[in-house]
Amino acid sequence: MAELHDLTALEQGELVRRREVSPLELAEHYLERADRLDSVGAFVTLTPELARERAARLAPDGDGGPLFGVPTAIKDLNLTAGVRTTFGSAAFADFVPEVSDGVTLSIEAAGLVSLGKTNTPEFGSPCYTEPDVAPPAVTPWDRTRTAGGSSGGAAAAVAAGLVPLAQGSDGGGSIRIPASCCGLVGLKPTRGRISGHPMYGDPVGLATAGPIARTVADAAAMLDVLAGRRVGDPSWAPPPSESFLSACGRDPGRLRVARFITPVITDTPVHAECVRAWEDTSRLLESLGHEVEDVEVPLPPEAVPVFEVCWAVLTALSVVPPEREHLIRPLTRWLSDRGRAVNGPEFGLAIGAMRRHAAAALTALAPYDAVLTPTLATPPLPVGAMRDDEHPERDFEAQKAFTPWTSAWNVTGMPAVSLPLRWTPDGLPVGVMLAARPAEEELLLSLAAQVEAAAPWADRRPPGW
């Protein structure tokens, strides 16, 4: 008989709906696992009392959604009223917000039960999760290797079976990178799909919340929970025709898929296993009836320094109390100094230039229904392989070499998903990335579900499961 954690999130929600298991029983099951098995650096803060209290109050009445009563976790970048929120930084090690943000409120409104806050690097900047406030987040497929970042704790938690699905956020790949490292589905939605309420802290439009899950359908159901505008949002994506979950059951039809493998943001070699995963996926898409075409890289090299200006300014916007600035990490300090050196007109020009580069890329890709690239340039690297506190500029370049494609879709605002379509001979997961036109998550999820049905992965379990 399958254990509860062997079931998908939707299967667990169905058990709750049928009253075969209670939200409290689910919460207790996962709290025990999180307490006993978190050797992967998944959680910064566990909140067992709050989880039990919330789960005990949930009574299925037929009106809850498909994830009602299902355990989850909230990234430590997201505000949670009354629960410590460190933003991955020793400078905020004891910070307890008075309000919850829109992501947290949406999760609670859907009846999910958060077990705590998941690990993230300082202010969510690096693509590895090695903060000063918690142990490194590692992939359960090899605990000497990174879980990626910045949603590394969320991905480690899902991959190790400590929660069935979790929320992450993505400003340059921070959902898709850890999904690839941990053998999961990670979806970055369209710009404006999920509200930034109440902080609205990204004036550039690079970052968004999104789901991390073991299956495409679970990720789609989580997107249904997170999506939607709130009063005060400066802009928003048009709503879907139906639920995102329902899109997973549709035939996507015959699609035109563009593909490229040339790195976008830096000149770096691509590991043979990542090339093989991309090639295998191309053949799989063709076997499913789709037309796959090689295209040129849609963003020019000139877009890279523009993105870096915007990224540095966003890092500088992480306001740290002066008396605690000595606690921030060398990489954060280096990026913040770069950001503070940019004056207002220069920042405005950079935003304009980035939007023009995005428009050109969207125009070039408009004839295609989807775009295929690798997710990462290598399988997950050893912990510490990218981090370089002595030379943060080298740290930054190492991150670019690890993630040379993901940030392209933050620039364009397109939805993109990493799918776990390959494992190396020594058991490391390798993700492949599909992107779609803005606001076409339904088509992207339909295609991703079709790919999953043709090459399923959900039954794969890491050591220690």
DODO-167446 format. One record per residue (C-alpha): residue in one letter; x, y, z. Coordinates in steps of 0.001 Angstrom, whole numbers, plus 500000, padded with zeros to 6 digits. Each point is the difference from the previous one (the first is absolute). Example, Ala and Ser with C-alpha at 12.3 -4.5 7.8 and 13.67 -1.06 7.14 Angstrom:
residues 2
A512300495500507800S501370503440499340
This chain:
residues 465
M500000500000500000A501332503458499075E501023502376502764L498349503421500040H503165501678498741D500077497636497005L496768501579498753T499846503140497903A498724503201501576L496760499659498032E499547496420501187Q500466501165503579G497462502772499446E497542497437498655L500446497880503148V499174503076502086R496945500748497853R498751496429500466R500755500254503742E502302496982499832V502756502053501597S499797503263501906P502119503117499459L501395499451503497E501063496438499177L501776501252496888A501680502787501939E501167497595502704H501360497593497383Y502103502671498336L501065501720503219E501426496686501193R501883499593496724A501270503580500058D501248499575503561R501650496655499276L501211500278496423D501020503598499359S503622499250499231V499587502021496798G499843503521501462A496368500417499005F498644502062502905V501243503129501725T497064500049502404L497500497239500761T496642501061501479P498463496748501285E497624501614502494L498605502415497422A499690497206497444R498120497735502389E497727502834501107R499165500957496430A499522496408498828A497691499229502925R497775502944499044L499556498841496390A496787498108499437P499316498816496429D496582501282498899G500126499314496276D500899503583499095G503768499662500458G502253499743496992P501962496923498973L502883500843502363F497835500702503057G501662498556503103V503274499150498235P503272500909501767T502414502446498385A502683502527500956I500719503669499324K503297501379498795D501908502092502527L499853502996497681N496218500238500426L498419501910502852T498151497841502538A498272501883502819G501328498912503374V502529497556498513R503712500741499782T500997501071496497T503759500379499514F500240500633496231G502956497608500211S502083502630501790A501626500194503410A499061503681499907F496353498922500410A500536496884502102D497394501090502565F497562501890497784V496309499151500515P497645501808497596E496630501325501111V498291499262496685S499900497193497454D500540500625496311G497627499054497194V501675496658499360T499611498923503626L496401501227500116S499133498080496821I501497496796501391E498061500368503226A496756500886498211A500213496801497952G500177497910503178L503606498853499678V501939499510503230S503492501501500179L502493498067502112G502482502893500078K502452502099498019T502313498509497379N503671500776499596T501177502734497617P503284501851499413E500422503593501101F497184502078498461G499483497239497434S502902501166497875P502349497011499398C499052496893498021Y501273497851502885T498523499862503510E502791500358502564P498834502681502468D501464500987503344V496690499281501773A499678496309499090P501950497033498615P500391499791496215A497053498650498052V501108496858498157T498375497700497488P498844496732501587W501381498171496954D503518500786501306R500247501893503265T503453501343499134R498507502002497122T497975503186499856A496228500104499867G500386503171497948G498478503330500865S498492502151500926S497068497668500743G502421497273501047G498303499222503287A496592499690498351A501319497600497375A501971497964502548A496865499688502141V497869498726497117A502681497694498586A500669498421503412G496286499455500663L499784502517502860V497077501772498296P498140498941496849L500409503373498303A501258503468500824Q500077503595498857G503156501586498653S500909503259498293D501993500713496883G501789503175498878G502683498378497854G499246496284500206S499473499502503729I497130497509499587R501283498155496931I503622499674501181P499167498089503218A497333497999498175S502692498781497613C502442499265502838C497378498060501958G498175498099497244L496746501969500192V497561502093498000G500642503718500491L497799502597498311K500737503709499646P496698501583498998T499380502934497675R500874503447501278G496980501361501862R498370496600500513I500586500066503772S499603503131502110G502976501638501708H497711501381502743P500741501846502251M503696500760499419Y500161500351496194G503761499994500487D501053499198496402P499572503084497784V501680498183497095G497569497085499766L502511497158500112A498725498092503035T496879497968500659A498829497266502341G499190496555498633P499597496292500806I502503497185500573A498530496490499908R500604496389499039T497439499975497171V498734502459497412A496429499703501284D501062500776503573A501896503059498737A496956501117498006A497747499640503040M502433502090502049L500032502639497263D496213500155500264V500457500774503693L502615502715499483A498688501701496871G497766503047499851R500106503743500416R499504501943503190V498682503513500424G502976502304499568D501950497860497540P501627502279497398S499482497416497237W498854496425499613A499786497136497550P496637499144498429P498215497185501829P499980496490498478S496959498687498158E499673497216502604S502090498777502890F503663499341499315L499449496495501340S497408499305497320A502558500959497339C502043496940500981G497269497759498607R499856501654496578D501732498901496839P502336502872499075G499596499235496305R502859500087497522L502412502727501118R502883501844498450V502922499851502434A503140502124499694R503204498730501561F503479501305500668I502861498906502236T502498502850499639P500364501609503451V498347503413500255I501703501947502783T503564498679499854D502260497883497846T500262496690501828P500259496319499077V496887497869500382H500311496661501791A499435496968497777E497125498772502192C498185503330499604V500522499875496238R498726496433499920A496889500914502011W499248502859497589E500500497783496958D497923497168501471T497186502439500775S500130501355496467R499495496480498666L497240499346502516L498151503149498907E500306498933496364S498672496536500868L496980501712501552G499273501700496693H501560503394500599E502225501877497575V503372500860501555E502156502675498336D503428501423500804V500041503769500537E502551502650500837V500369501203503589P497226502617500322L501876502335502371P503241501700498875P503160500243502128E499199503693500547A497043498988502156V502240498402502636P501553503151501539V496560501613499941F498576497103502016E502937500172502406V499389503709500663C496376499262500856W500955496988502135A502561502021501958V497526502807500647L497397497516501213T502580498593502435A500767503516501212L496289500485500736S500239497414502798V500137502575502788V502078498831502955P500092501991503257P503367501836500169E500927498331503280R499614496566498361E501670500628496642H503165498288501235L498036496728500026I499263499858496274R501939497642497764P502869501096497703L497995499196496860T497050502075501201R502303502883500910W501744499860496611L496714499942498074S498511502730502189D503023502217499435R499593499490496256G496328500890500281R500572503115502072A502523501222497428V497184500151497412N498245503373499964G496306500493499333P500211500856496287E502373497070499407F497555497634501671G497126501379497959L501981499563496795A500884496436500991I496337499118500579G499100501480496627A502808498136498255M498987496734501649R496416500457498852R501155500609496446H502155496866500086A497011498088501374A497743501339497249A502463498935497315A500266496506501512L496227499653500278T499636501079496377A502601497473498835L498324497185501938A496393500971499232P499600497402497203Y500748497188502475D497703498442502588A502863498952502281V503762500333500395L502315497185501121T503368500436501723P501887498191502742T499211501317503466L503621500009501247A503427499654498423T501007497180502373P498384497556502426P499918501255503616L503414501176501184P501642499235503356V499096502273502891G502398502945500002A501054499565496371M498607503385498952R500263501947503233D503090502196500253D499913502443502902E503521501209499239H499143500897496408P496256500658499641E500462500986496364R501206496440499310D497055498659501975F497652501953497733E501698498742496837A499826496401501255Q496263500403500534K499576501294496458A501899497002498636F497723497633501941T496761501713498869P500557501472496524W496360499722498784T497552500472502865S500114503794500365A499075500517496329W496364499205500812N500008502387502975V501051502733497578T497213499164497531G497402499200502673M499163496695498306P498837497009502053A502588497219500192V500141496584501622S502853497642500857L499147496322499604P502105497127501461L500529498004496824R503398498429500613W502223498569502728T503743499602499571P501608496527500286D500943500867503602G496442501006500882L499946503799499711P496881501639498548V500211502114496843G497208502409499102V498842501182496595M498212503328499581L496955500906497933A498722503564499649A496857501392498372R498605503328498861P498936502416502771A496729499029501691E499996496565498343E500557497873503104E497024497868498997L501720498911496790L503322499547501811L498392497814502673S498132497990497383L503267499321498175A501888499259503231A497313497529501095Q500183498288496612V503778499689500340E499616498632503534A497502497382498838A502424498889497283A503066499942502267P498753499819503621W502297500768502916A497827500247503140D500786496454501169R503723500737500283R501045500361503644P503272501410501372P502006498211502705G498400500362503416W496470500393498675
